[in-house]
Amino acid sequence: MNKFIIFCIPLVWLSATLANAADSRPNIIVFYTDDHGHADLSCQGVLDDIKTPNVDALARIGVLARHGYSTAPQCVPSRAGLLIGKFQSKFGVEANGKTLQGFDRELTIAERLQDAGYMTAQFGKWHLGPGPKITEHGFKHVFNQNSAAPFAANINLDGSDREMSSLHPQMYHVDGCSRAAASLIERYKDDPFFLYVAYRAPHVPLDAPPKYLNRFPGKMPERRRQALAMLSAVDDGVGRITETLAENNLTEKTLIFYIGDNGAPLKIHKRDAPGGGPGWDGSLNDPLNGEKGMLSEGGMHVPFVIAWPGTIPAGQVFEHPVSALDVAATAADLANIESKPGDFDGVNLIPYLTGKTNEPPHEFLAWRWVAQSAIREGDWKLLRGGDREYLYNLKNDLEEQHDLAGDHPEIADRLREKLSGWASQLDPPGLANGEMSKAATDYFDFYLDGKPATPRPTNPIPKSDSAGSQSGSKKSASAWIVRNGKMDVTSEGLQIAPQKPSTKQTPFITRNGLRLAGPVSVNMVVKTATSGAIGLCWRNLADKGFVAAKRINVGVEKSGQWQTIQTSLPGDSPIIHVRVHLPAGTTSIKSIELKPAHGKTVTLSQ
């Protein structure tokens, strides 16, 4: 018996030692914002209307990465690259709309951390497949709220478990994600954890509640006010989560990244269109040139803050380029996860941020996105778009205003050769993987070649006539038409009411002449004077009329607040006609977006 006790003592000591070793590994939190322009952190010192005191505090106790980059100028590929830690064109996720099969085959950093004993959780926007499937990518807990519509979740706001199913929102989506994340910190304060907090802000639809809008009074574009308000909600969330860390003595045990997924979409004109649907999201990329959808600096040079108090010296401004790809490599090293060559394209940033290594983290950074490719080596950047090529010295010209390819052809040749060598590893190999779209061509014309912009668009939505349909209906076969109702165009969008208050016929709006490849994602922002349902009906190419089987009803509540409705219309053949049936009473529509599996998105203003 005594021998047994003596034998057990070393085992107990060994278990305690291993537990302490595991406890020494840091918690890791990644805040990931959506269509967030470079200018829109007040610690960047670019604009004075933005207010982000909690993210500024992270920069003060940590590092402002002056040259932080995403992996793509678009949502899906940048998220795939971040979570895998490998450039996304190596596994086939080059742009939105591409197959996710390659992503599904890869190991996410969440899977690696979960296998290493970390609690892992996802909050907010996913955009890499169905919400209920997020757990298959290494996340134990999921709170997939990114709008006012029901969302996939296996935890409640208080962090308690529930069956994975659709959960009705109880809070504004940014606030809900922040509260749920803070609740899980409380629950797992004694365990290592990895939180991926991917706020859908300030991406459209712009839907900030009055609480945040009221923080930004005064004259300004309404879309700018919305972006500032949504980012203020994000900043409050960062504050709530960092306060929860402090309350549980976890501040010095937690590494935090705050990164944007790509630059802001400006649509050249920064049009302050009514409503909060597709178009400029109100965020700004100043002083950078270009916007989302470009490999110019404005498209993927993003807000980037890193903090780990007690380990990373405070108050740094890091001038060497860093990448979102570095997140996974850093996390894997800190969690003592073994990796093989080729597992990660990033590096562990901690030795560079603590001063143990004074060299730049990367020899160069490179990108390819459809018909565009780029490479940054030190201060030099080579940018290609179709047959066009530009060379910039970013130390002297961060705004990319002066093309130096003609002055330094030897530098352009060297960078092109290096970029070509890197691009040969991609799938498919090459400096481009497609043709320049019209939008990309227009952007390059305007931002890089200095050509005049196309005329600023006007709102083409006409008012309805007394018969309940638009005047000039013969010319509007492909436009939205109001039936059984009357419509007014207001500063907020469309306001639609029944033709007669006592009528039993409820109004609907309809759009014909479409050719949308299914499934078609539907995103609407509305508020209604009565509770009820919004019905979405559709006709496919072979259908002669509307049938009851092709209708989806989505419940809406009477409210003075905007509600976001998200659903999907199935379809093996193209959808050619859509109707949106509204509840009784007056309905205001801020935005409608019909996004096909591939091809052009149809919006309310088209």
C-alpha positions as CSV (number, residue, x, y, z in Angstrom):
1,M,0.0,0.0,0.0
2,N,2.8,2.4,0.9
3,K,4.6,1.6,-2.4
4,F,1.4,2.4,-4.2
5,I,1.2,5.8,-2.5
6,I,4.8,6.6,-3.2
7,F,4.4,5.6,-6.8
8,C,1.3,7.9,-7.2
9,I,3.1,11.0,-5.8
10,P,5.2,11.5,-9.0
11,L,2.2,11.0,-11.2
12,V,0.3,13.7,-9.3
13,W,3.3,16.0,-9.5
14,L,3.6,15.2,-13.2
15,S,-0.1,16.0,-13.8
16,A,0.2,19.3,-12.0
17,T,3.3,20.2,-13.9
18,L,1.6,19.4,-17.2
19,A,-1.5,21.4,-16.2
20,N,0.7,24.4,-15.3
21,A,2.5,24.1,-18.6
22,A,-0.8,24.1,-20.4
23,D,-2.0,27.1,-18.3
24,S,1.1,29.0,-19.5
25,R,-0.2,29.1,-23.0
26,P,-2.1,32.3,-23.8
27,N,-5.7,32.7,-24.7
28,I,-6.1,34.1,-28.2
29,I,-8.9,36.5,-29.4
30,V,-9.2,37.6,-33.0
31,F,-11.5,40.5,-33.7
32,Y,-12.3,40.6,-37.4
33,T,-14.2,43.5,-38.9
34,D,-16.0,43.6,-42.2
35,D,-15.4,46.2,-45.0
36,H,-13.6,48.4,-42.5
37,G,-11.5,51.1,-44.2
38,H,-7.9,51.9,-43.1
39,A,-8.8,55.4,-41.8
40,D,-11.5,54.2,-39.4
41,L,-9.6,53.7,-36.1
42,S,-9.0,56.9,-34.3
43,C,-5.5,55.6,-33.3
44,Q,-4.6,55.7,-37.0
45,G,-4.6,59.5,-36.7
46,V,-6.2,60.0,-40.1
47,L,-9.8,61.3,-39.3
48,D,-11.3,63.0,-36.3
49,D,-14.9,61.9,-36.7
50,I,-14.2,58.3,-35.8
51,K,-14.3,57.3,-32.1
52,T,-12.7,54.0,-31.1
53,P,-11.4,54.5,-27.6
54,N,-11.3,50.8,-26.7
55,V,-9.3,49.7,-29.7
56,D,-7.1,52.8,-29.2
57,A,-6.4,51.4,-25.7
58,L,-5.3,48.1,-27.2
59,A,-2.9,50.0,-29.4
60,R,-1.5,51.9,-26.4
61,I,-0.9,48.7,-24.5
62,G,0.3,46.9,-27.5
63,V,1.2,47.5,-31.2
64,L,-0.3,49.5,-34.0
65,A,0.8,47.7,-37.1
66,R,1.2,50.5,-39.5
67,H,1.4,48.2,-42.6
68,G,-1.1,45.4,-41.8
69,Y,-2.6,43.5,-44.7
70,S,-5.5,41.2,-45.3
71,T,-5.0,38.4,-47.8
72,A,-7.6,39.6,-50.3
73,P,-9.8,42.6,-51.1
74,Q,-12.9,40.6,-50.6
75,C,-14.8,38.8,-47.7
76,V,-14.7,35.0,-48.4
77,P,-11.1,34.6,-49.5
78,S,-9.7,36.8,-46.8
79,R,-11.5,34.8,-44.1
80,A,-10.4,31.5,-45.6
81,G,-6.8,32.7,-45.6
82,L,-7.0,34.0,-42.0
83,L,-8.4,30.7,-40.6
84,I,-6.2,28.3,-42.5
85,G,-3.1,30.4,-42.3
86,K,-2.2,29.7,-45.9
87,F,-2.8,31.8,-49.0
88,Q,-6.3,30.9,-50.1
89,S,-5.5,30.4,-53.8
90,K,-3.4,27.4,-52.8
91,F,-6.7,25.6,-51.9
92,G,-9.1,27.1,-54.4
93,V,-10.8,29.9,-52.5
94,E,-9.6,32.9,-54.6
95,A,-12.8,35.0,-54.7
96,N,-16.4,35.1,-53.5
97,G,-18.5,32.5,-55.4
98,K,-15.7,30.0,-55.7
99,T,-16.2,26.5,-54.4
100,L,-15.4,25.9,-50.7
101,Q,-14.3,22.3,-51.2
102,G,-10.7,23.2,-50.8
103,F,-11.4,25.1,-47.6
104,D,-13.3,22.1,-46.2
105,R,-10.3,19.8,-46.8
106,E,-7.9,22.1,-44.9
107,L,-7.3,22.3,-41.2
108,T,-8.3,25.6,-39.6
109,I,-6.4,27.1,-36.8
110,A,-9.5,26.4,-34.6
111,E,-9.2,22.7,-35.4
112,R,-5.5,22.7,-34.5
113,L,-6.1,24.6,-31.2
114,Q,-9.1,22.4,-30.3
115,D,-6.9,19.3,-30.7
116,A,-4.3,21.0,-28.4
117,G,-6.9,21.5,-25.6
118,Y,-8.2,24.9,-26.3
119,M,-11.9,25.9,-26.1
120,T,-12.8,27.4,-29.4
121,A,-15.7,29.6,-30.3
122,Q,-17.0,31.6,-33.3
123,F,-19.2,34.7,-33.2
124,G,-20.7,36.8,-36.0
125,K,-20.1,36.5,-39.7
126,W,-18.8,33.1,-41.1
127,H,-19.3,33.3,-44.9
128,L,-17.5,30.0,-45.4
129,G,-20.5,27.7,-45.6
130,P,-23.7,27.0,-43.7
131,G,-23.8,28.3,-40.1
132,P,-24.8,24.9,-38.5
133,K,-21.7,23.4,-40.1
134,I,-19.2,25.7,-38.4
135,T,-18.6,23.2,-35.7
136,E,-17.1,20.9,-38.4
137,H,-14.2,23.4,-38.7
138,G,-13.0,23.2,-35.2
139,F,-15.3,25.5,-33.2
140,K,-16.9,24.0,-30.2
141,H,-19.3,26.9,-29.6
142,V,-21.1,28.9,-32.3
143,F,-23.0,32.2,-32.1
144,N,-23.4,33.0,-35.8
145,Q,-25.5,36.2,-35.4
146,N,-24.8,38.9,-38.1
147,S,-28.2,40.5,-38.6
148,A,-31.6,40.8,-37.1
149,A,-32.6,37.5,-38.6
150,P,-32.6,34.1,-36.8
151,F,-29.1,32.5,-36.8
152,A,-27.3,29.3,-36.1
153,A,-26.1,28.9,-32.5
154,N,-25.3,26.2,-29.9
155,I,-24.9,28.7,-27.0
156,N,-27.2,31.3,-25.6
157,L,-26.3,34.9,-24.8
158,D,-25.3,33.8,-21.3
159,G,-22.9,31.2,-22.6
160,S,-25.0,28.3,-21.7
161,D,-25.3,25.3,-24.1
162,R,-28.2,24.7,-26.4
163,E,-28.9,22.3,-29.3
164,M,-27.5,23.7,-32.6
165,S,-30.5,25.3,-34.2
166,S,-31.9,28.7,-35.3
167,L,-31.9,31.3,-32.5
168,H,-34.0,34.4,-32.6
169,P,-32.0,37.6,-31.9
170,Q,-32.4,39.3,-28.6
171,M,-29.9,42.1,-29.2
172,Y,-28.4,44.1,-32.0
173,H,-26.0,41.7,-33.8
174,V,-22.8,43.4,-32.8
175,D,-23.9,43.6,-29.1
176,G,-25.1,40.0,-29.1
177,C,-21.8,38.7,-30.3
178,S,-19.9,40.8,-27.7
179,R,-22.1,39.6,-24.8
180,A,-22.0,36.0,-25.8
181,A,-18.2,36.2,-26.1
182,A,-17.8,37.8,-22.7
183,S,-20.1,35.1,-21.2
184,L,-17.9,32.3,-22.6
185,I,-14.8,34.0,-21.1
186,E,-16.5,33.8,-17.7
187,R,-17.4,30.2,-18.3
188,Y,-13.9,29.1,-19.4
189,K,-11.7,31.5,-17.4
190,D,-9.7,28.6,-16.1
191,D,-9.1,27.0,-19.5
192,P,-7.2,28.2,-22.6
193,F,-9.5,29.6,-25.2
194,F,-9.6,30.9,-28.8
195,L,-12.4,33.3,-29.7
196,Y,-13.0,34.4,-33.3
197,V,-15.2,37.4,-33.0
198,A,-16.1,38.3,-36.6
199,Y,-18.4,41.3,-36.4
200,R,-20.5,42.1,-39.6
201,A,-19.7,45.8,-39.3
202,P,-19.6,48.2,-41.0
203,H,-20.6,46.0,-43.9
204,V,-24.0,46.7,-45.5
205,P,-26.9,46.6,-44.7
206,L,-26.2,49.6,-42.5
207,D,-28.3,48.9,-39.5
208,A,-27.0,50.7,-36.4
209,P,-29.6,51.4,-33.7
210,P,-30.3,54.9,-32.3
211,K,-28.1,54.2,-29.3
212,Y,-25.0,54.3,-31.5
213,L,-26.3,56.7,-34.2
214,N,-26.9,59.4,-31.5
215,R,-23.2,59.4,-30.7
216,F,-22.6,61.1,-34.0
217,P,-24.8,64.2,-34.4
218,G,-24.3,67.0,-36.9
219,K,-24.2,67.3,-40.6
220,M,-22.6,64.4,-42.5
221,P,-23.5,61.8,-45.1
222,E,-26.0,59.4,-43.5
223,R,-24.0,56.4,-44.6
224,R,-20.9,57.9,-42.9
225,R,-23.0,58.3,-39.7
226,Q,-24.1,54.6,-40.0
227,A,-20.5,53.4,-40.4
228,L,-19.3,55.4,-37.4
229,A,-22.2,54.1,-35.3
230,M,-21.6,50.5,-36.3
231,L,-17.9,50.8,-35.6
232,S,-18.7,52.4,-32.2
233,A,-20.8,49.3,-31.4
234,V,-17.8,47.2,-32.3
235,D,-15.6,49.3,-30.1
236,D,-18.0,48.9,-27.2
237,G,-17.8,45.1,-27.8
238,V,-14.0,45.2,-27.6
239,G,-14.3,47.2,-24.4
240,R,-16.8,44.7,-22.9
241,I,-14.6,41.7,-23.7
242,T,-11.4,43.3,-22.5
243,E,-13.1,44.4,-19.3
244,T,-14.2,40.8,-18.8
245,L,-10.6,39.6,-19.2
246,A,-9.5,42.2,-16.6
247,E,-12.2,41.1,-14.1
248,N,-10.9,37.5,-14.4
249,N,-7.2,38.4,-14.2
250,L,-6.7,37.3,-17.8
251,T,-5.4,40.5,-19.4
252,E,-1.8,39.4,-19.3
253,K,-2.7,35.9,-20.3
254,T,-4.5,36.9,-23.5
255,L,-3.1,37.7,-27.0
256,I,-5.5,39.9,-29.0
257,F,-5.6,40.7,-32.7
258,Y,-7.9,43.3,-34.2
259,I,-7.9,43.1,-38.1
260,G,-10.1,44.3,-41.0
261,D,-11.0,41.7,-43.7
262,N,-10.5,44.2,-46.6
263,G,-10.9,47.9,-47.5
264,A,-14.1,49.8,-47.6
265,P,-16.2,49.7,-50.7
266,L,-16.5,53.3,-52.0
267,K,-18.1,52.6,-55.4
268,I,-15.9,55.6,-56.6
269,H,-18.6,58.1,-55.9
270,K,-19.3,57.4,-52.2
271,R,-22.9,58.0,-52.9
272,D,-25.1,58.7,-49.9
273,A,-27.9,56.6,-51.2
274,P,-31.1,56.4,-49.1
275,G,-31.4,53.2,-47.1
276,G,-28.5,51.1,-46.0
277,G,-28.3,48.5,-48.7
278,P,-25.6,47.8,-51.4
279,G,-23.2,50.6,-52.2
280,W,-20.7,52.6,-50.2
281,D,-20.7,51.4,-46.6
282,G,-19.8,54.8,-45.2
283,S,-16.3,53.7,-44.2
284,L,-13.1,55.4,-45.6
285,N,-9.7,54.2,-46.8
286,D,-7.9,57.6,-46.5
287,P,-5.2,58.3,-47.4
288,L,-4.9,55.1,-49.4
289,N,-5.8,54.8,-53.1
290,G,-8.5,52.5,-54.2
291,E,-11.2,50.4,-52.5
292,K,-12.5,46.9,-51.9
293,G,-12.1,44.8,-55.0
294,M,-8.6,46.2,-55.7
295,L,-5.0,45.1,-54.8
296,S,-4.1,48.7,-54.5
297,E,-3.5,49.8,-50.9
298,G,-7.1,50.9,-50.3
299,G,-8.3,47.4,-51.0
300,M,-6.3,45.3,-48.5
301,H,-4.2,47.6,-46.3
302,V,-6.4,47.4,-43.2
303,P,-6.6,48.3,-39.5
304,F,-4.3,46.0,-37.6
305,V,-3.7,46.1,-33.9
306,I,-2.0,43.4,-31.7
307,A,-1.9,43.4,-27.8
308,W,-0.5,41.0,-25.2
309,P,0.3,43.1,-22.1
310,G,3.3,41.9,-20.1
311,T,4.8,40.1,-23.1
312,I,4.6,42.6,-26.0
313,P,6.1,46.1,-25.0
314,A,3.4,48.7,-25.0
315,G,3.0,51.7,-27.3
316,Q,4.7,50.4,-30.4
317,V,4.1,51.5,-34.0
318,F,5.4,48.6,-36.0
319,E,6.5,49.7,-39.5
320,H,7.3,46.4,-41.2
321,P,4.5,44.8,-43.2
322,V,2.5,42.0,-41.5
323,S,-0.3,39.8,-42.8
324,A,-3.5,38.2,-41.5
325,L,-1.8,34.9,-42.4
326,D,0.5,35.5,-39.4
327,V,-2.4,34.9,-37.0
328,A,-2.5,31.1,-37.4
329,A,1.3,30.7,-37.4
330,T,1.6,32.8,-34.2
331,A,-1.3,30.9,-32.5
332,A,0.1,27.5,-33.4
333,D,3.6,28.3,-32.0
334,L,2.2,29.7,-28.8
335,A,0.0,26.7,-28.3
336,N,3.0,24.4,-28.9
337,I,1.4,22.8,-31.9
338,E,3.8,21.0,-34.2
339,S,3.6,22.0,-37.9
340,K,5.1,20.8,-41.1
341,P,6.6,22.9,-43.9
342,G,3.8,24.2,-46.0
343,D,1.2,24.2,-43.2
344,F,1.4,28.0,-42.8
345,D,2.4,30.9,-45.0
346,G,2.6,33.3,-42.1
347,V,5.2,33.6,-39.3
348,N,5.0,33.8,-35.5
349,L,5.0,37.6,-34.9
350,I,5.9,37.6,-31.2
351,P,9.7,37.5,-31.6
352,Y,9.5,40.5,-33.9
353,L,7.1,42.4,-31.6
354,T,9.1,41.8,-28.4
355,G,12.4,42.9,-30.0
356,K,14.0,39.5,-29.9
357,T,14.3,39.7,-33.7
358,N,14.9,43.0,-35.5
359,E,14.6,41.8,-39.0
360,P,11.3,42.2,-41.0
361,P,8.9,39.3,-40.5
362,H,8.6,38.8,-44.2
363,E,11.0,38.9,-47.2
364,F,7.9,39.9,-49.2
365,L,4.1,39.7,-49.2
366,A,2.3,38.7,-52.4
367,W,-1.4,38.5,-53.5
368,R,-3.4,37.3,-56.4
369,W,-7.1,38.0,-56.8
370,V,-8.7,37.1,-60.1
371,A,-7.0,39.3,-62.8
372,Q,-5.0,41.2,-60.3
373,S,-1.7,40.4,-58.6
374,A,0.7,42.3,-56.4
375,I,3.9,42.0,-54.4
376,R,5.4,44.2,-51.7
377,E,9.1,43.9,-50.9
378,G,10.3,46.4,-48.4
379,D,9.1,49.8,-49.6
380,W,8.6,48.7,-53.2
381,K,5.3,47.4,-54.6
382,L,4.5,46.0,-58.0
383,L,0.8,46.0,-58.9
384,R,-0.8,44.3,-61.9
385,G,-4.3,44.4,-63.3
386,G,-4.9,42.6,-66.5
387,D,-2.3,44.0,-69.0
388,R,-1.6,47.0,-66.8
389,E,1.4,47.2,-64.4
390,Y,2.5,49.8,-61.9
391,L,5.5,50.3,-59.6
392,Y,5.3,52.3,-56.4
393,N,7.6,53.3,-53.6
394,L,5.3,53.1,-50.6
395,K,7.7,54.9,-48.2
396,N,7.4,58.0,-50.3
397,D,4.1,57.4,-51.9
398,L,1.7,55.3,-49.7
399,E,-1.1,56.9,-51.7
400,E,0.1,55.2,-54.9
401,Q,-0.1,58.4,-57.0
402,H,3.3,58.1,-58.8
403,D,3.9,55.1,-61.1
404,L,7.7,54.6,-61.2
405,A,7.8,51.6,-63.6
406,G,9.3,53.7,-66.3
407,D,12.0,55.2,-64.0
408,H,13.0,51.9,-62.4
409,P,12.4,49.0,-65.0
410,E,15.1,46.9,-63.3
411,I,13.1,46.9,-60.0
412,A,9.9,46.1,-61.8
413,D,11.5,43.2,-63.6
414,R,13.0,41.8,-60.4
415,L,9.6,42.0,-58.5
416,R,7.7,40.6,-61.5
417,E,10.0,37.6,-61.5
418,K,9.6,37.1,-57.8
419,L,5.9,37.5,-58.1
420,S,5.7,35.0,-60.9
421,G,7.7,32.4,-58.9
422,W,5.3,32.8,-56.0
423,A,2.3,32.6,-58.3
424,S,3.5,29.3,-59.8
425,Q,2.6,27.7,-56.5
426,L,-1.0,28.7,-56.7
427,D,-3.9,26.6,-58.1
428,P,-4.1,27.3,-61.0
429,P,-0.6,28.8,-61.4
430,G,0.0,32.2,-63.0
431,L,-0.2,35.9,-62.4
432,A,-4.0,36.0,-63.1
433,N,-6.9,33.6,-62.7
434,G,-9.5,35.3,-64.8
435,E,-10.3,38.5,-66.7
436,M,-10.7,42.0,-65.4
437,S,-14.3,42.7,-64.6
438,K,-16.0,46.0,-65.7
439,A,-15.9,47.2,-62.1
440,A,-12.2,46.4,-61.7
441,T,-11.5,48.1,-65.1
442,D,-13.4,51.2,-64.0
443,Y,-11.6,51.3,-60.7
444,F,-8.1,51.0,-62.3
445,D,-9.1,53.7,-64.8
446,F,-10.2,56.1,-62.1
447,Y,-7.8,55.4,-59.2
448,L,-4.6,54.4,-60.9
449,D,-4.8,56.0,-64.4
450,G,-6.5,59.2,-63.4
451,K,-9.4,59.0,-65.9
452,P,-12.7,60.8,-65.2
453,A,-15.2,58.7,-63.3
454,T,-18.4,57.6,-65.1
455,P,-21.3,59.9,-64.2
456,R,-22.6,59.6,-60.7
457,P,-25.7,57.3,-60.6
458,T,-29.1,58.6,-59.6
459,N,-31.8,56.6,-57.9
460,P,-33.8,55.0,-60.7
461,I,-36.7,53.9,-58.5
462,P,-39.9,55.7,-59.7
463,K,-43.0,56.4,-57.6
464,S,-46.1,54.3,-58.2
465,D,-49.0,55.8,-60.0
466,S,-52.6,55.8,-58.9
467,A,-53.2,52.3,-60.3
468,G,-50.6,50.9,-58.1
469,S,-47.9,50.4,-60.7
470,Q,-45.1,52.6,-62.0
471,S,-45.8,55.0,-64.8
472,G,-44.1,54.0,-68.0
473,S,-44.6,50.3,-67.2
474,K,-43.8,49.2,-70.7
475,K,-40.2,50.4,-70.1
476,S,-39.9,48.9,-66.7
477,A,-40.2,45.1,-67.4
478,S,-37.0,44.5,-65.5
479,A,-37.6,47.1,-62.7
480,W,-39.4,46.7,-59.3
481,I,-43.1,47.3,-59.6
482,V,-45.6,47.9,-56.8
483,R,-49.0,46.0,-56.9
484,N,-52.0,46.5,-54.6
485,G,-50.3,49.4,-53.0
486,K,-48.9,52.9,-53.2
487,M,-45.3,53.8,-52.8
488,D,-43.4,56.9,-51.6
489,V,-39.6,57.4,-51.9
490,T,-38.3,58.7,-48.6
491,S,-34.9,59.6,-47.2
492,E,-34.8,56.1,-45.6
493,G,-35.9,54.2,-48.7
494,L,-39.3,53.0,-49.9
495,Q,-42.5,53.3,-47.9
496,I,-45.3,51.1,-49.2
497,A,-48.9,51.1,-48.0
498,P,-52.1,49.3,-49.1
499,Q,-54.0,51.0,-51.9
500,K,-57.0,51.3,-49.6
501,P,-56.7,51.0,-45.8
502,S,-59.7,48.6,-45.6
503,T,-58.7,46.4,-48.4
504,K,-58.0,42.7,-47.8
505,Q,-55.4,42.7,-50.5
506,T,-51.9,43.3,-49.2
507,P,-49.3,45.0,-51.3
508,F,-46.4,43.3,-53.0
509,I,-43.5,44.4,-55.1
510,T,-42.4,42.3,-58.0
511,R,-39.4,42.1,-60.3
512,N,-39.5,40.3,-63.7
513,G,-37.0,39.8,-66.5
514,L,-34.4,38.2,-64.2
515,R,-32.1,35.3,-64.7
516,L,-30.7,34.4,-61.3
517,A,-28.8,31.1,-60.8
518,G,-30.0,29.3,-57.7
519,P,-29.7,29.2,-54.8
520,V,-30.4,32.9,-54.5
521,S,-29.5,34.5,-51.1
522,V,-32.1,37.1,-50.1
523,N,-31.2,40.0,-47.7
524,M,-33.8,42.6,-46.9
525,V,-33.9,45.4,-44.3
526,V,-37.4,46.5,-43.4
527,K,-39.6,47.8,-40.7
528,T,-43.4,47.2,-40.5
529,A,-46.4,48.9,-38.9
530,T,-48.0,45.5,-38.2
531,S,-46.7,42.0,-37.3
532,G,-47.0,39.3,-39.8
533,A,-45.0,37.7,-42.6
534,I,-43.1,38.7,-45.6
535,G,-43.7,36.2,-48.4
536,L,-41.1,35.6,-51.1
537,C,-42.5,33.9,-54.3
538,W,-40.5,33.0,-57.3
539,R,-40.8,31.5,-60.8
540,N,-38.2,29.4,-62.5
541,L,-37.5,29.4,-66.2
542,A,-39.9,26.5,-66.9
543,D,-42.8,27.9,-64.8
544,K,-45.8,29.5,-66.5
545,G,-47.1,31.1,-63.2
546,F,-46.5,31.3,-59.5
547,V,-47.3,28.2,-57.4
548,A,-47.9,27.8,-53.7
549,A,-44.9,25.4,-53.4
550,K,-42.5,28.2,-54.4
551,R,-43.2,30.6,-51.5
552,I,-41.2,31.2,-48.3
553,N,-42.7,33.2,-45.4
554,V,-40.5,35.0,-43.0
555,G,-42.0,36.4,-39.8
556,V,-41.6,40.1,-39.0
557,E,-42.6,42.0,-35.8
558,K,-44.3,45.4,-35.6
559,S,-41.4,47.7,-34.7
560,G,-40.0,51.1,-35.3
561,Q,-36.6,49.6,-35.6
562,W,-35.1,48.1,-38.8
563,Q,-35.2,44.3,-39.1
564,T,-32.9,42.3,-41.3
565,I,-34.5,39.3,-43.1
566,Q,-32.2,36.7,-44.6
567,T,-33.3,33.6,-46.4
568,S,-32.5,31.6,-49.6
569,L,-34.6,30.8,-52.7
570,P,-33.7,27.3,-54.1
571,G,-33.6,26.7,-57.8
572,D,-32.1,24.1,-60.1
573,S,-33.0,26.3,-63.0
574,P,-32.7,30.1,-63.2
575,I,-35.1,32.3,-61.3
576,I,-36.8,34.7,-63.7
577,H,-39.5,36.4,-61.6
578,V,-39.7,37.3,-57.9
579,R,-42.5,38.7,-55.7
580,V,-42.1,40.2,-52.2
581,H,-45.5,40.1,-50.4
582,L,-45.8,42.6,-47.5
583,P,-47.9,42.4,-44.4
584,A,-51.0,44.6,-43.9
585,G,-50.3,48.2,-43.0
586,T,-47.3,50.3,-44.0
587,T,-43.9,48.7,-44.7
588,S,-40.7,50.6,-45.1
589,I,-37.9,49.0,-47.1
590,K,-34.4,50.2,-46.7
591,S,-32.8,47.6,-49.0
592,I,-33.3,44.4,-51.0
593,E,-30.5,42.2,-52.2
594,L,-30.9,39.1,-54.4
595,K,-27.5,37.4,-54.6
596,P,-27.3,34.5,-57.1
597,A,-24.9,31.6,-56.8
598,H,-22.9,33.3,-59.5
599,G,-23.5,36.4,-61.6
600,K,-24.6,40.0,-60.8
601,T,-26.5,40.7,-57.6
602,V,-29.9,42.4,-58.0
603,T,-30.7,45.2,-55.6
604,L,-33.6,47.6,-54.9
605,S,-32.0,50.4,-56.9
606,Q,-31.5,48.4,-60.0
